Amino acid sequence: MTEGQSAETLKAAVVGIINSSLRIPQSRILESSRLFRDLNAESIDLLDIKYELERSFAVEISDTEIRDSLGMNLTQAEVYEKLTVRSIIDFIERKTGA
């Protein structure tokens, strides 16, 4: 992926990464889907998603950067509620300048 790519291309790439990492049908992956609560992701899955985002978008992401993008000092329950497919798309858009 490169800077200036279309929003739809970026969204499709993020959904594809989540699909591959979680091994669930793409039809279950909505922008409003919460990774942990709706898609049954586990912490290890988020690490896999982070790695694939780094590889696909040629960016470096610290271990806590995605979580911190949701807000500082959030509890685990708050992260579980706020970490959605859309929040990951928004994070990558900001990170890549797309």
C-alpha positions as CSV (number, residue, x, y, z in Angstrom):
1,M,0.0,0.0,0.0
2,T,1.2,3.5,-0.7
3,E,0.4,7.0,0.4
4,G,-2.6,8.4,-1.4
5,Q,-4.4,5.1,-1.9
6,S,-8.1,5.3,-1.9
7,A,-10.1,5.0,1.3
8,E,-11.9,1.9,-0.1
9,T,-8.6,0.2,-1.0
10,L,-7.3,0.9,2.5
11,K,-10.5,-0.4,4.1
12,A,-10.5,-3.5,2.0
13,A,-6.8,-4.2,2.9
14,V,-7.5,-3.8,6.7
15,V,-10.6,-6.0,6.5
16,G,-8.6,-8.6,4.6
17,I,-5.9,-8.6,7.3
18,I,-8.5,-9.0,10.0
19,N,-10.2,-11.8,8.0
20,S,-6.9,-13.6,7.6
21,S,-5.8,-13.2,11.2
22,L,-9.1,-14.2,12.8
23,R,-10.1,-16.8,10.1
24,I,-13.7,-15.6,10.1
25,P,-16.0,-14.9,7.1
26,Q,-15.6,-11.4,5.7
27,S,-19.3,-11.0,5.9
28,R,-19.0,-10.9,9.7
29,I,-16.5,-8.0,9.6
30,L,-18.3,-4.7,9.7
31,E,-16.8,-1.3,10.4
32,S,-18.7,-1.2,13.7
33,S,-17.5,-4.7,14.7
34,R,-15.6,-4.7,18.0
35,L,-12.5,-6.9,17.6
36,F,-12.7,-8.6,21.0
37,R,-16.4,-8.5,21.8
38,D,-18.0,-9.1,18.3
39,L,-15.2,-11.0,16.4
40,N,-13.8,-13.0,19.3
41,A,-10.3,-11.8,18.9
42,E,-7.7,-12.6,21.5
43,S,-4.6,-10.6,22.5
44,I,-2.4,-12.8,20.3
45,D,-4.7,-12.0,17.3
46,L,-4.1,-8.3,17.8
47,L,-0.3,-8.9,17.6
48,D,-0.8,-10.8,14.3
49,I,-3.0,-8.0,13.0
50,K,-0.4,-5.4,14.0
51,Y,2.4,-7.4,12.3
52,E,0.3,-7.7,9.1
53,L,-0.6,-4.0,9.1
54,E,3.1,-3.2,9.4
55,R,4.0,-5.5,6.6
56,S,1.2,-4.4,4.3
57,F,1.4,-0.6,4.8
58,A,5.2,-0.4,5.3
59,V,4.9,1.3,8.8
60,E,6.2,0.6,12.2
61,I,3.7,0.2,15.0
62,S,4.7,0.1,18.6
63,D,3.2,-2.6,20.8
64,T,0.8,-0.2,22.5
65,E,0.2,2.3,19.6
66,I,-3.1,0.9,18.4
67,R,-4.4,0.7,21.9
68,D,-3.2,4.2,22.8
69,S,-4.8,5.6,19.6
70,L,-8.2,4.9,21.3
71,G,-7.3,7.1,24.3
72,M,-4.8,7.1,27.1
73,N,-5.1,5.0,30.3
74,L,-8.1,3.0,29.2
75,T,-9.1,-0.1,31.1
76,Q,-9.1,-3.4,29.3
77,A,-13.0,-3.3,29.2
78,E,-12.8,0.2,27.5
79,V,-10.3,-1.1,24.9
80,Y,-12.6,-4.1,24.3
81,E,-15.5,-1.7,23.7
82,K,-13.6,0.9,21.6
83,L,-11.4,-1.3,19.4
84,T,-13.4,-1.6,16.2
85,V,-12.6,-2.3,12.6
86,R,-13.3,1.4,11.9
87,S,-10.9,2.5,14.7
88,I,-8.1,0.3,13.1
89,I,-8.9,1.8,9.6
90,D,-8.8,5.3,11.1
91,F,-5.5,4.5,12.8
92,I,-3.9,3.3,9.6
93,E,-5.2,6.3,7.7
94,R,-3.5,8.6,10.2
95,K,-0.3,6.5,10.3
96,T,0.1,6.4,6.5
97,G,-1.2,9.9,5.8
98,A,-3.8,8.3,3.5
